[in-house]
Amino acid sequence: MSHDHLIIFDTTLRDGEQSPGASMTREEKVRIARQLERMRVDIIEAGFPAASNGDFESVQAVARAIKNSTVCGLARALERDVQRAGEALADASSARIHTFIATSPIHMEKKLRMSPEQVIEQAVKAVKWARRYTDDVEFSPEDAGRSDLDFLCRILEAVIAAGARTLNIPDTVGYSVPGQFGELIYRLRERIPNSEQVVFSVHCHNDLGLAVANSLSAVQNGARQVECTVNGLGERAGNAALEEIVMAVRTRADVFGCTTRIDATQIVPVSRLVASITGFAVQPNKAIVGINAFAHESGIHQDGVLKHRETYEIMRAEDVGWSANKMVLGKHSGRNAFRVRLTELGIDLATEEAVNAAFARFKYLADKKHEIFDEDLHALVGEEASAGAVQVYKLVSLKVCSETGEVPYAQLVMSVHGVEASANATGGGPVDATFKALEKIVNSQAELQLYSVNNITTGTDAQGEVTVRLSKAGRIVNGLGANTDIVVASAEAYLDALNGLYNKLERAHPQI
């Protein structure tokens, strides 16, 4: 049986970033994009250039860094949006502009306040504007799942004639169910006269937990591009998970009749990088990338796997990037070994100064921790990337005391715009006391929305990775800290979040 190519369109940097608290810096986007390129993703949607100058610069930076994947920018069906996308992608080796407009009756009437004929006219104009910058133009009818089928056929036929070469059918609000959604793709392909000129794509949201199922149903009905995100990150309940789409198609090639070009051994490293940067931890029982995905506790299961792996495993852990051979470095390792291992992990530090700074942090960590694992290196480089932003707040020293029967307290010194300040406070525990002491100095008036601790590796000397999510005036940011001392990691995470609030630009994201 011959197999078609299924295009993997990753929108972690655009739709994934729309998860509250998941916004990424330009440098973080480039790091993730390079890992996606290493995984051989076909198309990387890098952002929405018209949203802000920060988004524009991020898309531009990704476009300049990526050579082997197509870089895509999102644009509403507005000439200014399309122009900003074209300018941001000007230096890309391969560029795509993805433009969209709403097509459901409720969106056209209540949001756009446009007639159906006006919507078709605007969609055609947007595709023609995009063709000024690239021949690779994608069009999406927003809220297609609740749109009238006859109207969908009309607008899609019109944008194909205008030059669109990919038609993306989004289930914007996660309302569809697999049988219905697959039938929609089939009927569109059958009814649109010029449908053979385009690739049909799908973009499914996970509000009912059906994003992957809906996407795969569409593939069975002729869709040959799936828009997805690493770890299923995204607006509200998220998007279709890239790792699940890829491995379902690979494991059940007999059902789907298509293959991807994805290097599946990069799935787990990319998953961990995205989780580290966004602060969205992967649940242990998450398919493919959860730490329990290949764990067997039942005696019957263990016995079966030991006798023959395929009794209870339909995939090999090694095929998606799980490996027991992670320990590679220690305090006697040299700069060259450090640099080589970073390269093997797909980590590219842009300057020699960045390498030197990261190596210094590595040596400092190695003095406290006997064995350095790959996960430690990802956390260490993540801290180094955070240090590249404006650091208004820095931790200078911290002393905490927690004793049975006594009230915990913290004494700290921190730097604010280069000027040292000190404070002490009591609290319900050493972390609470530390945060209260920090706030005595900064008085940020931010709301703590999340405090999460994960061990990066195993062992009592393992680094703890702390995520702190702060909210203020409608802006939400994550802060990350990693240290063998969990209280120090907590203080660093809190300050990282405060620095993020200081640096964060206002964003206005659409959704499709």
C-alpha positions in Angstrom: 0.0 0.0 0.0 1.4 3.4 -1.0 1.6 6.1 1.6 1.0 9.8 1.2 3.0 12.4 3.0 1.2 13.9 6.0 2.5 17.5 6.6 3.1 18.3 10.3 2.3 22.0 11.0 3.5 23.0 14.4 1.9 25.9 16.1 3.4 25.7 19.5 5.0 29.1 19.1 1.7 30.7 18.1 -1.4 28.9 19.3 0.6 27.2 22.1 1.8 30.5 23.4 -1.9 31.6 23.8 -2.1 29.3 26.9 -2.4 31.8 29.8 1.1 32.1 31.2 2.9 30.4 28.3 4.3 33.5 26.6 7.9 33.1 25.4 10.7 35.5 24.8 12.3 35.8 21.3 15.3 33.7 22.4 13.1 31.0 23.8 11.1 30.9 20.6 14.2 30.5 18.6 15.4 27.6 20.9 12.2 25.8 20.5 12.1 26.4 16.7 15.6 24.9 16.3 14.5 21.8 18.2 11.4 21.6 16.0 13.6 21.8 12.9 15.9 19.1 14.4 12.7 17.0 14.7 12.0 17.7 11.0 8.7 19.5 11.4 7.5 20.5 8.0 6.1 23.9 9.0 6.7 26.1 12.1 4.1 28.7 12.8 6.3 31.2 14.5 3.7 33.8 15.6 1.4 36.6 14.7 3.6 39.4 13.5 0.9 42.1 13.7 0.1 41.5 17.4 3.1 43.5 18.7 6.6 44.5 17.9 7.8 41.7 20.1 5.8 39.1 18.1 7.1 40.6 14.8 10.7 40.4 16.0 10.2 36.8 17.3 8.9 35.7 13.9 11.7 37.5 12.1 14.3 35.9 14.4 12.8 32.4 13.8 12.7 33.0 10.0 16.4 33.9 10.0 17.4 31.0 12.2 15.5 28.1 10.4 16.8 26.6 7.2 15.2 23.2 6.8 11.5 23.9 7.8 9.0 26.4 6.3 8.4 29.3 8.7 4.8 30.6 8.8 3.3 33.8 10.1 -0.4 34.3 10.9 -2.4 37.3 9.6 -6.0 38.4 9.9 -7.6 39.2 6.5 -6.4 42.7 6.8 -3.8 44.3 4.5 -1.7 45.7 7.4 -1.6 42.2 9.0 -0.5 40.5 5.8 2.1 43.2 5.2 3.6 42.7 8.7 3.7 39.0 8.1 5.4 39.4 4.8 8.0 41.7 6.2 8.7 39.5 9.2 9.3 36.5 6.9 11.4 38.3 4.3 14.6 36.5 5.3 13.1 33.0 5.6 14.6 30.2 3.4 11.0 29.0 3.0 8.0 31.2 4.0 4.3 30.8 4.3 1.6 33.3 5.2 -1.5 31.9 7.0 -4.5 34.3 6.7 -8.0 33.8 8.1 -11.4 35.2 8.6 -14.5 34.0 10.5 -17.2 32.2 8.5 -19.8 31.0 11.0 -23.1 32.9 11.1 -22.5 33.9 14.8 -19.0 35.2 14.1 -19.9 37.1 10.9 -22.9 38.7 12.5 -21.7 39.4 16.1 -18.0 39.8 15.7 -17.2 40.9 12.2 -20.5 42.6 11.5 -20.1 41.7 7.8 -22.3 40.1 5.3 -21.3 36.7 3.8 -20.5 38.4 0.5 -18.3 40.9 2.3 -16.5 38.1 4.0 -15.8 36.3 0.8 -14.5 39.5 -0.8 -12.2 40.2 2.1 -10.8 36.6 2.1 -10.0 36.8 -1.6 -8.2 40.2 -1.1 -6.2 38.7 1.8 -4.9 35.8 -0.3 -4.0 38.1 -3.1 -2.1 40.4 -0.7 -0.2 37.4 0.7 0.7 36.3 -2.8 2.8 39.5 -3.1 5.2 38.0 -0.6 5.1 34.2 -1.2 3.4 31.6 -3.4 2.8 29.5 -0.2 -0.4 30.9 1.1 -2.8 29.1 3.6 -6.3 30.2 4.3 -8.5 29.3 7.3 -12.2 29.9 7.7 -12.4 30.5 11.4 -15.1 28.5 13.3 -15.5 26.2 10.2 -17.1 23.6 12.5 -20.1 25.8 13.0 -20.2 27.3 9.5 -22.8 26.6 6.8 -21.5 24.0 4.4 -22.7 25.7 1.2 -21.1 29.0 2.3 -17.8 27.1 3.2 -17.7 25.6 -0.3 -18.2 29.1 -1.9 -15.5 30.9 0.1 -13.0 28.0 -0.2 -13.5 27.8 -4.0 -12.9 31.6 -4.2 -9.7 31.6 -2.2 -8.3 28.6 -4.2 -8.9 30.7 -7.4 -7.2 33.6 -5.7 -4.0 31.5 -5.1 -4.4 29.7 -1.7 -2.6 26.4 -1.8 -3.5 25.1 1.7 -7.0 25.1 3.1 -7.1 24.7 6.9 -10.4 23.7 8.4 -10.4 24.6 12.1 -12.6 23.3 14.9 -12.0 26.6 16.7 -14.1 26.0 19.7 -13.6 22.2 20.0 -17.3 21.5 19.2 -16.9 18.7 16.6 -16.9 15.0 17.1 -14.8 12.6 15.0 -17.4 11.1 12.6 -19.0 14.5 11.9 -15.6 16.3 11.4 -14.2 13.6 9.1 -17.4 13.8 7.0 -17.0 17.6 6.8 -13.5 17.2 5.3 -14.8 14.5 2.9 -17.7 16.6 1.7 -15.6 19.7 1.2 -13.1 17.7 -0.9 -16.0 16.2 -3.0 -18.0 19.4 -3.5 -15.4 22.1 -4.2 -14.6 21.9 -8.0 -10.9 22.9 -7.7 -10.2 21.0 -4.5 -7.5 18.9 -6.1 -5.3 22.0 -6.4 -4.9 22.3 -2.6 -3.8 20.4 0.5 -6.6 20.1 3.1 -5.5 20.8 6.7 -7.1 20.7 10.1 -6.6 22.6 13.3 -8.6 21.1 16.2 -9.1 22.3 19.7 -9.4 20.0 22.7 -12.4 21.4 24.6 -14.1 18.0 24.6 -10.8 16.0 24.7 -11.3 15.1 21.0 -8.7 17.2 19.2 -6.5 14.2 18.3 -9.4 12.0 17.4 -11.0 14.7 15.2 -7.6 15.3 13.5 -7.1 11.7 12.8 -10.7 11.3 11.5 -9.9 14.1 9.1 -6.7 12.4 7.9 -8.8 9.2 7.2 -11.0 11.4 5.0 -8.2 13.0 3.0 -6.7 15.8 5.1 -2.9 15.8 4.5 -1.8 18.5 7.0 -2.4 18.5 10.7 -1.9 21.6 12.8 -0.8 20.6 16.3 1.4 21.6 19.3 4.0 20.0 21.4 2.4 18.5 24.6 -1.0 19.6 23.3 -0.3 23.2 24.5 -2.8 25.9 23.5 -5.8 28.1 24.0 -8.2 26.9 26.7 -7.9 23.0 26.8 -5.2 23.1 24.2 -4.7 21.7 20.7 -4.1 18.3 19.1 -0.8 17.0 20.5 1.9 16.6 17.9 3.4 13.6 19.6 0.1 11.7 19.6 -0.7 12.5 15.9 2.8 11.5 14.8 2.9 8.2 16.7 -0.7 7.3 15.9 0.0 7.6 12.2 3.3 5.8 12.5 2.0 3.0 14.7 -1.2 2.5 12.7 0.1 3.1 9.1 -2.3 0.3 8.1 -5.3 2.5 9.0 -4.1 6.0 7.9 -2.2 5.4 4.7 0.2 8.2 5.2 3.6 8.9 6.8 5.4 11.9 8.3 9.0 12.9 8.0 9.3 13.5 11.7 12.4 12.2 13.6 10.4 10.6 16.4 13.5 10.2 18.6 13.4 14.0 19.1 9.9 14.0 20.6 10.8 13.6 24.3 13.6 16.2 24.1 11.3 18.7 22.5 8.5 18.0 24.9 10.8 18.6 27.9 12.2 21.8 26.4 8.7 23.2 25.8 7.6 22.2 29.3 10.7 23.8 30.8 10.3 27.1 28.9 6.5 27.5 29.4 6.3 26.1 32.9 3.5 23.7 31.8 4.6 20.4 33.3 3.6 17.2 31.4 1.2 15.0 33.4 2.8 11.6 34.3 0.2 9.6 32.4 0.4 11.7 29.2 0.5 9.6 26.1 4.0 9.3 24.6 5.8 11.9 26.7 4.6 11.3 30.2 7.1 9.7 32.6 4.7 6.8 33.1 3.9 6.3 29.4 6.2 3.2 29.2 6.0 2.2 32.9 4.5 -1.1 34.0 3.4 -1.8 37.6 1.0 -4.6 37.2 2.7 -8.0 37.8 0.9 -9.5 34.8 2.1 -6.6 32.5 5.6 -6.7 33.8 5.8 -10.5 33.2 4.5 -10.1 29.7 6.8 -7.3 28.8 9.8 -9.2 30.1 8.9 -12.2 28.0 8.0 -10.2 24.9 7.8 -6.4 24.8 5.0 -6.3 22.3 2.6 -8.0 24.7 1.9 -4.7 26.3 3.9 -2.1 24.4 2.8 -1.0 20.9 5.9 1.4 20.6 9.4 1.3 21.8 10.4 3.9 24.4 13.6 4.5 22.5 11.7 5.4 19.3 10.3 8.6 20.9 13.5 9.7 22.7 13.3 7.9 26.0 16.7 6.7 27.0 18.4 5.4 30.2 21.8 6.7 29.1 21.4 10.3 30.2 24.4 10.8 32.5 27.3 12.2 30.6 29.0 14.9 32.6 30.6 15.6 36.0 32.7 18.2 37.7 35.9 16.9 35.9 34.3 17.3 32.5 35.9 20.0 30.3 34.6 22.8 28.2 34.7 20.8 24.9 32.8 17.9 26.4 30.2 20.4 27.7 29.9 22.1 24.3 29.7 18.8 22.4 26.9 17.5 24.6 24.9 20.7 24.2 25.2 20.3 20.4 24.0 16.7 20.7 21.0 17.9 22.6 20.3 20.5 19.9 21.2 23.4 22.1 22.9 26.2 20.3 24.3 29.1 22.3 24.6 32.1 20.0 27.9 33.6 21.3 31.1 32.5 23.0 30.2 34.7 26.0 27.0 32.7 26.4 28.9 29.4 26.2 31.4 30.7 28.9 28.6 31.8 31.2 26.7 28.5 30.8 29.9 26.6 31.4 30.6 28.6 34.6 27.1 27.7 35.8 27.7 24.1 34.9 30.9 24.0 37.0 29.1 25.6 39.9 26.3 23.0 39.7 28.8 20.1 39.3 30.5 21.1 42.6 27.1 20.6 44.4 25.8 17.7 42.4 28.0 14.7 41.5 26.3 13.6 38.3 25.0 16.0 35.6 22.1 14.8 33.5 20.7 16.0 30.2 17.7 17.5 32.0 20.1 19.5 34.2 21.7 20.9 31.1 18.3 22.0 29.6 17.5 23.7 32.9 20.9 25.4 33.1 20.7 26.7 29.6 17.1 27.9 30.2 18.4 29.9 33.2 21.1 31.4 31.0 18.5 32.3 28.3 16.4 34.1 31.0 19.5 36.0 32.1 19.6 37.5 28.6 16.5 39.6 29.3 16.5 42.8 31.3 17.2 41.7 34.9 15.8 44.4 37.1 15.6 42.1 40.1 18.4 39.7 41.2 18.9 37.6 44.3 22.1 38.4 46.1 21.8 36.2 49.3 19.1 34.3 51.2 19.0 32.8 54.7 16.0 30.8 55.9 15.2 29.0 59.1 12.5 26.4 59.5 12.3 24.5 62.8 9.7 22.3 64.4 7.5 24.4 66.7 8.9 27.7 65.5 7.6 30.2 62.9 9.7 30.0 59.7 11.5 33.1 58.7 13.6 34.4 55.8 16.3 37.1 55.5 17.4 38.1 52.0 19.3 40.6 50.1 18.4 41.4 46.5 19.4 43.9 43.8 16.9 46.3 42.3 18.2 48.2 39.3 21.7 47.5 40.6 20.9 48.8 44.1 20.9 46.3 47.0 18.0 46.1 49.4 17.3 43.8 52.3 14.2 42.5 54.1 13.1 39.7 56.4 9.7 38.1 57.0 7.9 35.2 58.6 5.5 32.9 56.9 3.7 29.6 56.9 6.9 27.9 55.6 10.3 28.9 54.3 9.1 29.5 50.8 6.1 31.6 52.0 8.5 33.6 54.2 10.9 34.1 51.3 8.1 35.4 49.0 6.9 37.8 51.6 10.4 39.2 52.2 10.7 39.7 48.4 7.4 41.5 48.3 8.4 43.8 51.1 11.1 45.2 48.8 9.3 45.1 45.4 5.7 45.6 46.4 4.7 44.3 43.0 0.9 43.8 43.8 1.0 40.8 41.5 -1.2 37.8 42.2 0.5 34.4 42.7 -1.5 32.0 40.5 0.8 28.9 40.5 3.6 27.5 42.5 4.9 24.2 41.2 7.9 22.1 42.1 9.3 19.2 40.0 12.5 17.2 40.4 14.6 17.5 37.3 16.3 14.2 37.8 16.4 11.5 40.4 18.3 11.3 43.7 18.4 13.4 46.9 21.0 15.8 45.3 18.7 16.4 42.3 17.9 20.0 41.2 14.4 21.1 41.9 12.8 23.1 39.1 10.2 25.6 40.4 7.6 27.4 38.3 6.0 30.5 39.6 3.1 32.1 37.7 2.2 35.8 38.5 -0.6 37.9 37.2 -0.9 41.6 37.1 -3.2 44.0 35.2 -4.2 41.2 32.8 -0.7 40.1 32.1 0.4 36.6 33.1 4.0 35.4 33.2 5.9 32.3 34.3 9.1 32.4 36.2 11.5 29.4 36.4 14.2 28.6 38.9 16.4 25.6 39.2 18.7 24.8 42.2 19.7 21.9 44.4 18.2 24.1 47.2 14.5 24.3 46.6 14.0 27.5 48.6 16.7 29.3 46.5 15.1 27.9 43.3 11.7 29.3 44.5 13.2 32.8 45.1 14.9 32.7 41.7 11.6 31.6 40.0 9.7 34.4 41.7 12.2 37.0 40.7 12.3 35.6 37.1 8.5 36.1 37.0 8.8 39.7 38.3 11.4 40.4 35.6 9.0 38.9 33.1 6.3 41.3 34.2 8.7 44.1 33.8 9.7 43.0 30.3 6.4 41.7 29.0 4.7 43.4 26.0 1.0 43.6 25.7 -0.3 41.0 23.2 -3.5 40.7 21.3 -3.8 37.2 20.0 -6.5 35.9 17.6 -7.5 32.3 17.7 -8.5 29.9 14.9 
